[in-house]
């Protein structure tokens, strides 16, 4: 997804929550915003979680190879 970022019109924003000082990112793809409510310890992880939330939201998670679901 990162390689096709410009063609999808994607960009992201990261911010730190005041209450627990954890990072939350929002990714915008084709004028739709996706975000996970779970805070992450750093910006990179929060961006990855937001990207995964976008894949779920666009119903294309199945295109990502590997078993990423928790047991």
PDB file of N, H, CA, C and O in Angstrom:
ATOM      1  N   UNK A   1       0.823  -1.195   0.000  1.00  0.00           N
ATOM      2  CA  UNK A   1       0.000   0.000   0.000  1.00  0.00           C
ATOM      3  C   UNK A   1       0.866   1.256   0.000  1.00  0.00           C
ATOM      4  O   UNK A   1       0.496   2.256  -0.616  1.00  0.00           O
ATOM      5  N   UNK A   2       1.981   1.223   0.662  1.00  0.00           N
ATOM      6  H   UNK A   2       2.282   0.411   1.162  1.00  0.00           H
ATOM      7  CA  UNK A   2       2.816   2.411   0.717  1.00  0.00           C
ATOM      8  C   UNK A   2       3.339   2.807  -0.652  1.00  0.00           C
ATOM      9  O   UNK A   2       3.519   3.996  -0.915  1.00  0.00           O
ATOM     10  N   UNK A   3       3.591   1.838  -1.538  1.00  0.00           N
ATOM     11  H   UNK A   3       3.446   0.872  -1.325  1.00  0.00           H
ATOM     12  CA  UNK A   3       4.081   2.151  -2.873  1.00  0.00           C
ATOM     13  C   UNK A   3       3.023   2.849  -3.721  1.00  0.00           C
ATOM     14  O   UNK A   3       3.363   3.611  -4.626  1.00  0.00           O
ATOM     15  N   UNK A   4       1.773   2.605  -3.447  1.00  0.00           N
ATOM     16  H   UNK A   4       1.497   1.986  -2.712  1.00  0.00           H
ATOM     17  CA  UNK A   4       0.683   3.185  -4.221  1.00  0.00           C
ATOM     18  C   UNK A   4       0.010   4.340  -3.490  1.00  0.00           C
ATOM     19  O   UNK A   4      -1.113   4.723  -3.819  1.00  0.00           O
ATOM     20  N   UNK A   5       0.686   4.879  -2.522  1.00  0.00           N
ATOM     21  H   UNK A   5       1.598   4.568  -2.255  1.00  0.00           H
ATOM     22  CA  UNK A   5       0.106   5.891  -1.665  1.00  0.00           C
ATOM     23  C   UNK A   5      -0.408   7.108  -2.431  1.00  0.00           C
ATOM     24  O   UNK A   5      -1.532   7.555  -2.201  1.00  0.00           O
ATOM     25  N   UNK A   6       0.412   7.650  -3.343  1.00  0.00           N
ATOM     26  H   UNK A   6       1.325   7.287  -3.529  1.00  0.00           H
ATOM     27  CA  UNK A   6      -0.003   8.835  -4.091  1.00  0.00           C
ATOM     28  C   UNK A   6      -1.145   8.528  -5.043  1.00  0.00           C
ATOM     29  O   UNK A   6      -2.062   9.337  -5.185  1.00  0.00           O
ATOM     30  N   UNK A   7      -1.106   7.370  -5.699  1.00  0.00           N
ATOM     31  H   UNK A   7      -0.361   6.713  -5.583  1.00  0.00           H
ATOM     32  CA  UNK A   7      -2.161   7.053  -6.659  1.00  0.00           C
ATOM     33  C   UNK A   7      -3.499   6.851  -5.969  1.00  0.00           C
ATOM     34  O   UNK A   7      -4.545   7.056  -6.583  1.00  0.00           O
ATOM     35  N   UNK A   8      -3.483   6.449  -4.690  1.00  0.00           N
ATOM     36  H   UNK A   8      -2.632   6.282  -4.191  1.00  0.00           H
ATOM     37  CA  UNK A   8      -4.731   6.282  -3.940  1.00  0.00           C
ATOM     38  C   UNK A   8      -5.202   7.585  -3.310  1.00  0.00           C
ATOM     39  O   UNK A   8      -6.328   7.663  -2.818  1.00  0.00           O
ATOM     40  N   UNK A   9      -4.366   8.590  -3.319  1.00  0.00           N
ATOM     41  H   UNK A   9      -3.452   8.527  -3.718  1.00  0.00           H
ATOM     42  CA  UNK A   9      -4.722   9.832  -2.661  1.00  0.00           C
ATOM     43  C   UNK A   9      -4.679   9.684  -1.149  1.00  0.00           C
ATOM     44  O   UNK A   9      -5.501  10.276  -0.449  1.00  0.00           O
ATOM     45  N   UNK A  10      -3.735   8.905  -0.632  1.00  0.00           N
ATOM     46  H   UNK A  10      -3.067   8.424  -1.200  1.00  0.00           H
ATOM     47  CA  UNK A  10      -3.660   8.621   0.800  1.00  0.00           C
ATOM     48  C   UNK A  10      -2.698   9.566   1.504  1.00  0.00           C
ATOM     49  O   UNK A  10      -1.670   9.955   0.949  1.00  0.00           O
ATOM     50  N   UNK A  11      -3.041   9.924   2.719  1.00  0.00           N
ATOM     51  H   UNK A  11      -3.876   9.608   3.170  1.00  0.00           H
ATOM     52  CA  UNK A  11      -2.136  10.645   3.600  1.00  0.00           C
ATOM     53  C   UNK A  11      -2.536  10.329   5.030  1.00  0.00           C
ATOM     54  O   UNK A  11      -3.642   9.850   5.281  1.00  0.00           O
ATOM     55  N   UNK A  12      -1.638  10.598   5.964  1.00  0.00           N
ATOM     56  H   UNK A  12      -0.740  10.987   5.760  1.00  0.00           H
ATOM     57  CA  UNK A  12      -1.958  10.278   7.348  1.00  0.00           C
ATOM     58  C   UNK A  12      -1.572  11.399   8.290  1.00  0.00           C
ATOM     59  O   UNK A  12      -0.778  12.279   7.957  1.00  0.00           O
ATOM     60  N   UNK A  13      -2.156  11.342   9.476  1.00  0.00           N
ATOM     61  H   UNK A  13      -2.801  10.627   9.747  1.00  0.00           H
ATOM     62  CA  UNK A  13      -1.895  12.290  10.548  1.00  0.00           C
ATOM     63  C   UNK A  13      -1.658  11.490  11.817  1.00  0.00           C
ATOM     64  O   UNK A  13      -2.347  10.498  12.057  1.00  0.00           O
ATOM     65  N   UNK A  14      -0.707  11.897  12.623  1.00  0.00           N
ATOM     66  H   UNK A  14      -0.147  12.702  12.428  1.00  0.00           H
ATOM     67  CA  UNK A  14      -0.469  11.227  13.899  1.00  0.00           C
ATOM     68  C   UNK A  14      -0.539  12.263  15.009  1.00  0.00           C
ATOM     69  O   UNK A  14      -0.108  13.404  14.840  1.00  0.00           O
ATOM     70  N   UNK A  15      -1.085  11.851  16.143  1.00  0.00           N
ATOM     71  H   UNK A  15      -1.435  10.925  16.280  1.00  0.00           H
ATOM     72  CA  UNK A  15      -1.084  12.742  17.296  1.00  0.00           C
ATOM     73  C   UNK A  15      -0.956  11.919  18.571  1.00  0.00           C
ATOM     74  O   UNK A  15      -1.192  10.711  18.571  1.00  0.00           O
ATOM     75  N   UNK A  16      -0.583  12.581  19.647  1.00  0.00           N
ATOM     76  H   UNK A  16      -0.392  13.563  19.648  1.00  0.00           H
ATOM     77  CA  UNK A  16      -0.409  11.923  20.937  1.00  0.00           C
ATOM     78  C   UNK A  16      -1.629  12.229  21.798  1.00  0.00           C
ATOM     79  O   UNK A  16      -2.022  13.385  21.950  1.00  0.00           O
ATOM     80  N   UNK A  17      -2.223  11.175  22.360  1.00  0.00           N
ATOM     81  H   UNK A  17      -1.903  10.235  22.237  1.00  0.00           H
ATOM     82  CA  UNK A  17      -3.342  11.379  23.281  1.00  0.00           C
ATOM     83  C   UNK A  17      -2.808  11.934  24.593  1.00  0.00           C
ATOM     84  O   UNK A  17      -1.786  11.468  25.097  1.00  0.00           O
ATOM     85  N   UNK A  18      -3.477  12.900  25.134  1.00  0.00           N
ATOM     86  H   UNK A  18      -4.307  13.279  24.726  1.00  0.00           H
ATOM     87  CA  UNK A  18      -3.014  13.531  26.374  1.00  0.00           C
ATOM     88  C   UNK A  18      -3.110  12.603  27.578  1.00  0.00           C
ATOM     89  O   UNK A  18      -2.223  12.601  28.432  1.00  0.00           O
ATOM     90  N   UNK A  19      -4.180  11.816  27.652  1.00  0.00           N
ATOM     91  H   UNK A  19      -4.900  11.818  26.959  1.00  0.00           H
ATOM     92  CA  UNK A  19      -4.404  11.016  28.855  1.00  0.00           C
ATOM     93  C   UNK A  19      -3.394   9.897  29.071  1.00  0.00           C
ATOM     94  O   UNK A  19      -3.072   9.591  30.219  1.00  0.00           O
ATOM     95  N   UNK A  20      -2.885   9.279  28.018  1.00  0.00           N
ATOM     96  H   UNK A  20      -3.147   9.528  27.086  1.00  0.00           H
ATOM     97  CA  UNK A  20      -1.942   8.174  28.212  1.00  0.00           C
ATOM     98  C   UNK A  20      -0.662   8.310  27.390  1.00  0.00           C
ATOM     99  O   UNK A  20       0.172   7.405  27.407  1.00  0.00           O
ATOM    100  N   UNK A  21      -0.491   9.408  26.680  1.00  0.00           N
ATOM    101  H   UNK A  21      -1.168  10.143  26.666  1.00  0.00           H
ATOM    102  CA  UNK A  21       0.710   9.701  25.894  1.00  0.00           C
ATOM    103  C   UNK A  21       1.035   8.618  24.869  1.00  0.00           C
ATOM    104  O   UNK A  21       2.204   8.335  24.609  1.00  0.00           O
ATOM    105  N   UNK A  22       0.006   8.019  24.292  1.00  0.00           N
ATOM    106  H   UNK A  22      -0.944   8.250  24.503  1.00  0.00           H
ATOM    107  CA  UNK A  22       0.188   7.024  23.238  1.00  0.00           C
ATOM    108  C   UNK A  22      -0.224   7.647  21.912  1.00  0.00           C
ATOM    109  O   UNK A  22      -1.005   8.598  21.881  1.00  0.00           O
ATOM    110  N   UNK A  23       0.300   7.113  20.827  1.00  0.00           N
ATOM    111  H   UNK A  23       0.935   6.340  20.852  1.00  0.00           H
ATOM    112  CA  UNK A  23       0.082   7.679  19.500  1.00  0.00           C
ATOM    113  C   UNK A  23      -1.117   7.044  18.814  1.00  0.00           C
ATOM    114  O   UNK A  23      -1.344   5.838  18.908  1.00  0.00           O
ATOM    115  N   UNK A  24      -1.877   7.885  18.123  1.00  0.00           N
ATOM    116  H   UNK A  24      -1.691   8.865  18.046  1.00  0.00           H
ATOM    117  CA  UNK A  24      -3.006   7.452  17.313  1.00  0.00           C
ATOM    118  C   UNK A  24      -2.866   8.136  15.961  1.00  0.00           C
ATOM    119  O   UNK A  24      -2.642   9.344  15.896  1.00  0.00           O
ATOM    120  N   UNK A  25      -2.998   7.371  14.885  1.00  0.00           N
ATOM    121  H   UNK A  25      -3.180   6.389  14.938  1.00  0.00           H
ATOM    122  CA  UNK A  25      -2.900   7.934  13.538  1.00  0.00           C
ATOM    123  C   UNK A  25      -4.218   7.790  12.803  1.00  0.00           C
ATOM    124  O   UNK A  25      -4.982   6.853  13.033  1.00  0.00           O
ATOM    125  N   UNK A  26      -4.463   8.727  11.925  1.00  0.00           N
ATOM    126  H   UNK A  26      -3.842   9.488  11.738  1.00  0.00           H
ATOM    127  CA  UNK A  26      -5.612   8.682  11.036  1.00  0.00           C
ATOM    128  C   UNK A  26      -5.070   8.658   9.622  1.00  0.00           C
ATOM    129  O   UNK A  26      -4.200   9.455   9.273  1.00  0.00           O
ATOM    130  N   UNK A  27      -5.577   7.751   8.811  1.00  0.00           N
ATOM    131  H   UNK A  27      -6.283   7.103   9.095  1.00  0.00           H
ATOM    132  CA  UNK A  27      -5.172   7.682   7.413  1.00  0.00           C
ATOM    133  C   UNK A  27      -6.375   8.050   6.553  1.00  0.00           C
ATOM    134  O   UNK A  27      -7.480   7.556   6.776  1.00  0.00           O
ATOM    135  N   UNK A  28      -6.159   8.904   5.587  1.00  0.00           N
ATOM    136  H   UNK A  28      -5.261   9.305   5.406  1.00  0.00           H
ATOM    137  CA  UNK A  28      -7.218   9.318   4.669  1.00  0.00           C
ATOM    138  C   UNK A  28      -6.941   8.697   3.306  1.00  0.00           C
ATOM    139  O   UNK A  28      -5.868   8.889   2.734  1.00  0.00           O
ATOM    140  N   UNK A  29      -7.906   7.961   2.795  1.00  0.00           N
ATOM    141  H   UNK A  29      -8.778   7.805   3.260  1.00  0.00           H
ATOM    142  CA  UNK A  29      -7.790   7.328   1.483  1.00  0.00           C
ATOM    143  C   UNK A  29      -9.035   7.702   0.695  1.00  0.00           C
ATOM    144  O   UNK A  29     -10.153   7.389   1.104  1.00  0.00           O
ATOM    145  N   UNK A  30      -8.840   8.370  -0.431  1.00  0.00           N
ATOM    146  H   UNK A  30      -7.932   8.624  -0.763  1.00  0.00           H
ATOM    147  CA  UNK A  30      -9.963   8.793  -1.275  1.00  0.00           C
ATOM    148  C   UNK A  30     -11.036   9.530  -0.473  1.00  0.00           C
ATOM    149  O   UNK A  30     -12.226   9.239  -0.596  1.00  0.00           O
ATOM    150  N   UNK A  31     -10.607  10.470   0.333  1.00  0.00           N
ATOM    151  H   UNK A  31      -9.641  10.706   0.432  1.00  0.00           H
ATOM    152  CA  UNK A  31     -11.486  11.321   1.144  1.00  0.00           C
ATOM    153  C   UNK A  31     -12.252  10.589   2.233  1.00  0.00           C
ATOM    154  O   UNK A  31     -13.218  11.136   2.765  1.00  0.00           O
ATOM    155  N   UNK A  32     -11.853   9.368   2.585  1.00  0.00           N
ATOM    156  H   UNK A  32     -11.069   8.923   2.153  1.00  0.00           H
ATOM    157  CA  UNK A  32     -12.430   8.653   3.728  1.00  0.00           C
ATOM    158  C   UNK A  32     -11.348   8.506   4.780  1.00  0.00           C
ATOM    159  O   UNK A  32     -10.196   8.226   4.451  1.00  0.00           O
ATOM    160  N   UNK A  33     -11.712   8.695   6.060  1.00  0.00           N
ATOM    161  H   UNK A  33     -12.648   8.922   6.327  1.00  0.00           H
ATOM    162  CA  UNK A  33     -10.753   8.617   7.151  1.00  0.00           C
ATOM    163  C   UNK A  33     -10.902   7.296   7.892  1.00  0.00           C
ATOM    164  O   UNK A  33     -12.013   6.835   8.155  1.00  0.00           O
ATOM    165  N   UNK A  34      -9.754   6.692   8.227  1.00  0.00           N
ATOM    166  H   UNK A  34      -8.852   7.066   8.013  1.00  0.00           H
ATOM    167  CA  UNK A  34      -9.714   5.445   8.973  1.00  0.00           C
ATOM    168  C   UNK A  34      -8.756   5.612  10.140  1.00  0.00           C
ATOM    169  O   UNK A  34      -7.697   6.224  10.009  1.00  0.00           O
ATOM    170  N   UNK A  35      -9.149   5.049  11.301  1.00  0.00           N
ATOM    171  H   UNK A  35     -10.010   4.552  11.407  1.00  0.00           H
ATOM    172  CA  UNK A  35      -8.317   5.170  12.495  1.00  0.00           C
ATOM    173  C   UNK A  35      -8.646   4.029  13.440  1.00  0.00           C
ATOM    174  O   UNK A  35      -9.786   3.567  13.496  1.00  0.00           O
ATOM    175  N   UNK A  36      -7.660   3.583  14.171  1.00  0.00           N
ATOM    176  H   UNK A  36      -6.734   3.958  14.126  1.00  0.00           H
ATOM    177  CA  UNK A  36      -7.884   2.611  15.232  1.00  0.00           C
ATOM    178  C   UNK A  36      -7.987   3.372  16.546  1.00  0.00           C
ATOM    179  O   UNK A  36      -7.300   4.376  16.731  1.00  0.00           O
ATOM    180  N   UNK A  37      -8.814   2.919  17.440  1.00  0.00           N
ATOM    181  H   UNK A  37      -9.372   2.103  17.290  1.00  0.00           H
ATOM    182  CA  UNK A  37      -8.947   3.588  18.730  1.00  0.00           C
ATOM    183  C   UNK A  37      -7.906   3.107  19.733  1.00  0.00           C
ATOM    184  O   UNK A  37      -7.825   3.629  20.844  1.00  0.00           O
ATOM    185  N   UNK A  38      -7.106   2.108  19.344  1.00  0.00           N
ATOM    186  H   UNK A  38      -7.172   1.684  18.441  1.00  0.00           H
ATOM    187  CA  UNK A  38      -6.079   1.562  20.223  1.00  0.00           C
ATOM    188  C   UNK A  38      -4.795   2.374  20.059  1.00  0.00           C
ATOM    189  O   UNK A  38      -4.234   2.419  18.965  1.00  0.00           O
ATOM    190  N   UNK A  39      -4.327   3.010  21.121  1.00  0.00           N
ATOM    191  H   UNK A  39      -4.783   2.973  22.010  1.00  0.00           H
ATOM    192  CA  UNK A  39      -3.105   3.794  21.084  1.00  0.00           C
ATOM    193  C   UNK A  39      -1.879   2.906  20.969  1.00  0.00           C
ATOM    194  O   UNK A  39      -1.872   1.779  21.464  1.00  0.00           O
ATOM    195  N   UNK A  40      -0.838   3.416  20.312  1.00  0.00           N
ATOM    196  H   UNK A  40      -0.844   4.332  19.909  1.00  0.00           H
ATOM    197  CA  UNK A  40       0.392   2.662  20.085  1.00  0.00           C
ATOM    198  C   UNK A  40       1.566   3.405  20.717  1.00  0.00           C
ATOM    199  O   UNK A  40       1.478   4.612  20.943  1.00  0.00           O
ATOM    200  N   UNK A  41       2.673   2.696  21.008  1.00  0.00           N
ATOM    201  H   UNK A  41       2.743   1.715  20.824  1.00  0.00           H
ATOM    202  CA  UNK A  41       3.800   3.341  21.690  1.00  0.00           C
ATOM    203  C   UNK A  41       4.624   4.294  20.825  1.00  0.00           C
ATOM    204  O   UNK A  41       5.386   5.100  21.359  1.00  0.00           O
ATOM    205  N   UNK A  42       4.482   4.217  19.490  1.00  0.00           N
ATOM    206  H   UNK A  42       3.863   3.562  19.057  1.00  0.00           H
ATOM    207  CA  UNK A  42       5.244   5.136  18.631  1.00  0.00           C
ATOM    208  C   UNK A  42       4.452   5.431  17.352  1.00  0.00           C
ATOM    209  O   UNK A  42       3.464   4.763  17.048  1.00  0.00           O
ATOM    210  N   UNK A  43       4.905   6.439  16.619  1.00  0.00           N
ATOM    211  H   UNK A  43       5.708   6.982  16.866  1.00  0.00           H
ATOM    212  CA  UNK A  43       4.206   6.890  15.414  1.00  0.00           C
ATOM    213  C   UNK A  43       4.166   5.796  14.354  1.00  0.00           C
ATOM    214  O   UNK A  43       3.134   5.579  13.721  1.00  0.00           O
ATOM    215  N   UNK A  44       5.276   5.115  14.163  1.00  0.00           N
ATOM    216  H   UNK A  44       6.115   5.292  14.678  1.00  0.00           H
ATOM    217  CA  UNK A  44       5.333   4.083  13.118  1.00  0.00           C
ATOM    218  C   UNK A  44       4.277   3.001  13.344  1.00  0.00           C
ATOM    219  O   UNK A  44       3.582   2.608  12.406  1.00  0.00           O
ATOM    220  N   UNK A  45       4.154   2.526  14.563  1.00  0.00           N
ATOM    221  H   UNK A  45       4.719   2.845  15.324  1.00  0.00           H
ATOM    222  CA  UNK A  45       3.165   1.490  14.843  1.00  0.00           C
ATOM    223  C   UNK A  45       1.744   2.027  14.703  1.00  0.00           C
ATOM    224  O   UNK A  45       0.855   1.309  14.244  1.00  0.00           O
ATOM    225  N   UNK A  46       1.521   3.281  15.096  1.00  0.00           N
ATOM    226  H   UNK A  46       2.243   3.864  15.469  1.00  0.00           H
ATOM    227  CA  UNK A  46       0.175   3.847  14.968  1.00  0.00           C
ATOM    228  C   UNK A  46      -0.210   3.999  13.500  1.00  0.00           C
ATOM    229  O   UNK A  46      -1.375   3.821  13.146  1.00  0.00           O
ATOM    230  N   UNK A  47       0.762   4.326  12.639  1.00  0.00           N
ATOM    231  H   UNK A  47       1.709   4.470  12.926  1.00  0.00           H
ATOM    232  CA  UNK A  47       0.486   4.422  11.202  1.00  0.00           C
ATOM    233  C   UNK A  47       0.174   3.050  10.608  1.00  0.00           C
ATOM    234  O   UNK A  47      -0.700   2.928   9.749  1.00  0.00           O
ATOM    235  N   UNK A  48       0.885   2.019  11.062  1.00  0.00           N
ATOM    236  H   UNK A  48       1.595   2.118  11.759  1.00  0.00           H
ATOM    237  CA  UNK A  48       0.629   0.667  10.579  1.00  0.00           C
ATOM    238  C   UNK A  48      -0.756   0.187  10.987  1.00  0.00           C
ATOM    239  O   UNK A  48      -1.454  -0.445  10.193  1.00  0.00           O
ATOM    240  N   UNK A  49      -1.154   0.480  12.214  1.00  0.00           N
ATOM    241  H   UNK A  49      -0.587   0.993  12.858  1.00  0.00           H
ATOM    242  CA  UNK A  49      -2.477   0.083  12.688  1.00  0.00           C
ATOM    243  C   UNK A  49      -3.567   0.838  11.933  1.00  0.00           C
ATOM    244  O   UNK A  49      -4.607   0.261  11.616  1.00  0.00           O
ATOM    245  N   UNK A  50      -3.346   2.112  11.643  1.00  0.00           N
ATOM    246  H   UNK A  50      -2.502   2.581  11.901  1.00  0.00           H
ATOM    247  CA  UNK A  50      -4.320   2.883  10.867  1.00  0.00           C
ATOM    248  C   UNK A  50      -4.448   2.327   9.452  1.00  0.00           C
ATOM    249  O   UNK A  50      -5.548   2.261   8.904  1.00  0.00           O
ATOM    250  N   UNK A  51      -3.320   1.928   8.858  1.00  0.00           N
ATOM    251  H   UNK A  51      -2.425   1.982   9.303  1.00  0.00           H
ATOM    252  CA  UNK A  51      -3.354   1.335   7.515  1.00  0.00           C
ATOM    253  C   UNK A  51      -4.126   0.021   7.529  1.00  0.00           C
ATOM    254  O   UNK A  51      -4.888  -0.259   6.604  1.00  0.00           O
ATOM    255  N   UNK A  52      -3.936  -0.785   8.569  1.00  0.00           N
ATOM    256  H   UNK A  52      -3.317  -0.557   9.321  1.00  0.00           H
ATOM    257  CA  UNK A  52      -4.676  -2.037   8.685  1.00  0.00           C
ATOM    258  C   UNK A  52      -6.175  -1.769   8.872  1.00  0.00           C
ATOM    259  O   UNK A  52      -7.009  -2.485   8.319  1.00  0.00           O
ATOM    260  N   UNK A  53      -6.511  -0.740   9.651  1.00  0.00           N
ATOM    261  H   UNK A  53      -5.834  -0.158  10.101  1.00  0.00           H
ATOM    262  CA  UNK A  53      -7.911  -0.360   9.820  1.00  0.00           C
ATOM    263  C   UNK A  53      -8.516   0.067   8.480  1.00  0.00           C
ATOM    264  O   UNK A  53      -9.677  -0.227   8.196  1.00  0.00           O
ATOM    265  N   UNK A  54      -7.726   0.761   7.661  1.00  0.00           N
ATOM    266  H   UNK A  54      -6.783   1.000   7.892  1.00  0.00           H
ATOM    267  CA  UNK A  54      -8.207   1.167   6.337  1.00  0.00           C
ATOM    268  C   UNK A  54      -8.466  -0.053   5.457  1.00  0.00           C
ATOM    269  O   UNK A  54      -9.469  -0.106   4.745  1.00  0.00           O
ATOM    270  N   UNK A  55      -7.562  -1.033   5.506  1.00  0.00           N
ATOM    271  H   UNK A  55      -6.747  -0.989   6.084  1.00  0.00           H
ATOM    272  CA  UNK A  55      -7.775  -2.258   4.723  1.00  0.00           C
ATOM    273  C   UNK A  55      -9.049  -2.965   5.143  1.00  0.00           C
ATOM    274  O   UNK A  55      -9.804  -3.444   4.297  1.00  0.00           O
ATOM    275  N   UNK A  56      -9.290  -3.032   6.442  1.00  0.00           N
ATOM    276  H   UNK A  56      -8.676  -2.643   7.129  1.00  0.00           H
ATOM    277  CA  UNK A  56     -10.537  -3.635   6.936  1.00  0.00           C
ATOM    278  C   UNK A  56     -11.740  -2.819   6.476  1.00  0.00           C
ATOM    279  O   UNK A  56     -12.740  -3.374   6.021  1.00  0.00           O
ATOM    280  N   UNK A  57     -11.635  -1.504   6.598  1.00  0.00           N
ATOM    281  H   UNK A  57     -10.823  -1.053   6.967  1.00  0.00           H
ATOM    282  CA  UNK A  57     -12.742  -0.629   6.225  1.00  0.00           C
ATOM    283  C   UNK A  57     -13.088  -0.664   4.751  1.00  0.00           C
ATOM    284  O   UNK A  57     -14.249  -0.516   4.371  1.00  0.00           O
ATOM    285  N   UNK A  58     -12.063  -0.864   3.915  1.00  0.00           N
ATOM    286  H   UNK A  58     -11.120  -0.985   4.224  1.00  0.00           H
ATOM    287  CA  UNK A  58     -12.285  -0.942   2.471  1.00  0.00           C
ATOM    288  C   UNK A  58     -12.594  -2.369   2.023  1.00  0.00           C
ATOM    289  O   UNK A  58     -12.801  -2.633   0.838  1.00  0.00           O
ATOM    290  N   UNK A  59     -12.620  -3.280   2.994  1.00  0.00           N
ATOM    291  H   UNK A  59     -12.451  -3.065   3.956  1.00  0.00           H
ATOM    292  CA  UNK A  59     -12.939  -4.687   2.742  1.00  0.00           C
ATOM    293  C   UNK A  59     -11.951  -5.339   1.770  1.00  0.00           C
ATOM    294  O   UNK A  59     -12.337  -6.147   0.926  1.00  0.00           O
ATOM    295  N   UNK A  60     -10.665  -4.972   1.904  1.00  0.00           N
ATOM    296  H   UNK A  60     -10.352  -4.315   2.590  1.00  0.00           H
ATOM    297  CA  UNK A  60      -9.637  -5.588   1.071  1.00  0.00           C
ATOM    298  C   UNK A  60      -8.526  -6.187   1.926  1.00  0.00           C
ATOM    299  O   UNK A  60      -7.417  -6.404   1.436  1.00  0.00           O
ATOM    300  N   UNK A  61      -8.804  -6.453   3.175  1.00  0.00           N
ATOM    301  H   UNK A  61      -9.704  -6.277   3.574  1.00  0.00           H
ATOM    302  CA  UNK A  61      -7.831  -7.057   4.088  1.00  0.00           C
ATOM    303  C   UNK A  61      -7.344  -8.397   3.554  1.00  0.00           C
ATOM    304  O   UNK A  61      -6.198  -8.773   3.800  1.00  0.00           O
ATOM    305  N   UNK A  62      -8.182  -9.123   2.833  1.00  0.00           N
ATOM    306  H   UNK A  62      -9.113  -8.818   2.633  1.00  0.00           H
ATOM    307  CA  UNK A  62      -7.838 -10.457   2.328  1.00  0.00           C
ATOM    308  C   UNK A  62      -6.666 -10.416   1.350  1.00  0.00           C
ATOM    309  O   UNK A  62      -6.053 -11.453   1.098  1.00  0.00           O
ATOM    310  N   UNK A  63      -6.342  -9.271   0.801  1.00  0.00           N
ATOM    311  H   UNK A  63      -6.839  -8.428   1.006  1.00  0.00           H
ATOM    312  CA  UNK A  63      -5.222  -9.155  -0.145  1.00  0.00           C
ATOM    313  C   UNK A  63      -3.864  -9.153   0.552  1.00  0.00           C
ATOM    314  O   UNK A  63      -2.838  -9.361  -0.094  1.00  0.00           O
ATOM    315  N   UNK A  64      -3.850  -8.922   1.849  1.00  0.00           N
ATOM    316  H   UNK A  64      -4.684  -8.752   2.374  1.00  0.00           H
ATOM    317  CA  UNK A  64      -2.610  -8.896   2.615  1.00  0.00           C
ATOM    318  C   UNK A  64      -2.271 -10.317   3.039  1.00  0.00           C
ATOM    319  O   UNK A  64      -3.019 -10.954   3.782  1.00  0.00           O
ATOM    320  N   UNK A  65      -1.136 -10.804   2.560  1.00  0.00           N
ATOM    321  H   UNK A  65      -0.528 -10.287   1.957  1.00  0.00           H
ATOM    322  CA  UNK A  65      -0.739 -12.176   2.853  1.00  0.00           C
ATOM    323  C   UNK A  65      -0.330 -12.333   4.312  1.00  0.00           C
ATOM    324  O   UNK A  65       0.096 -11.372   4.953  1.00  0.00           O
ATOM    325  N   UNK A  66      -0.461 -13.538   4.824  1.00  0.00           N
ATOM    326  H   UNK A  66      -0.807 -14.318   4.303  1.00  0.00           H
ATOM    327  CA  UNK A  66      -0.021 -13.847   6.186  1.00  0.00           C
ATOM    328  C   UNK A  66      -1.184 -13.932   7.151  1.00  0.00           C
ATOM    329  O   UNK A  66      -2.293 -13.485   6.860  1.00  0.00           O
ATOM    330  N   UNK A  67      -0.907 -14.514   8.303  1.00  0.00           N
ATOM    331  H   UNK A  67      -0.006 -14.877   8.539  1.00  0.00           H
ATOM    332  CA  UNK A  67      -1.917 -14.636   9.348  1.00  0.00           C
ATOM    333  C   UNK A  67      -1.688 -13.538  10.376  1.00  0.00           C
ATOM    334  O   UNK A  67      -0.817 -13.667  11.236  1.00  0.00           O
ATOM    335  N   UNK A  68      -2.450 -12.477  10.297  1.00  0.00           N
ATOM    336  H   UNK A  68      -3.157 -12.373   9.599  1.00  0.00           H
ATOM    337  CA  UNK A  68      -2.275 -11.317  11.165  1.00  0.00           C
ATOM    338  C   UNK A  68      -3.291 -11.248  12.288  1.00  0.00           C
ATOM    339  O   UNK A  68      -3.227 -10.347  13.125  1.00  0.00           O
ATOM    340  N   UNK A  69      -4.210 -12.169  12.319  1.00  0.00           N
ATOM    341  H   UNK A  69      -4.261 -12.900  11.639  1.00  0.00           H
ATOM    342  CA  UNK A  69      -5.248 -12.150  13.339  1.00  0.00           C
ATOM    343  C   UNK A  69      -4.742 -12.770  14.632  1.00  0.00           C
ATOM    344  O   UNK A  69      -3.960 -13.721  14.613  1.00  0.00           O
ATOM    345  N   UNK A  70      -5.195 -12.225  15.750  1.00  0.00           N
ATOM    346  H   UNK A  70      -5.830 -11.454  15.766  1.00  0.00           H
ATOM    347  CA  UNK A  70      -4.820 -12.782  17.051  1.00  0.00           C
ATOM    348  C   UNK A  70      -5.645 -14.022  17.330  1.00  0.00           C
ATOM    349  O   UNK A  70      -6.817 -14.099  16.961  1.00  0.00           O
ATOM    350  N   UNK A  71      -5.022 -14.994  17.988  1.00  0.00           N
ATOM    351  H   UNK A  71      -4.070 -14.931  18.288  1.00  0.00           H
ATOM    352  CA  UNK A  71      -5.752 -16.224  18.362  1.00  0.00           C
ATOM    353  C   UNK A  71      -6.342 -16.100  19.731  1.00  0.00           C
ATOM    354  O   UNK A  71      -6.988 -17.032  20.211  1.00  0.00           O
TER     355      UNK A  71
END
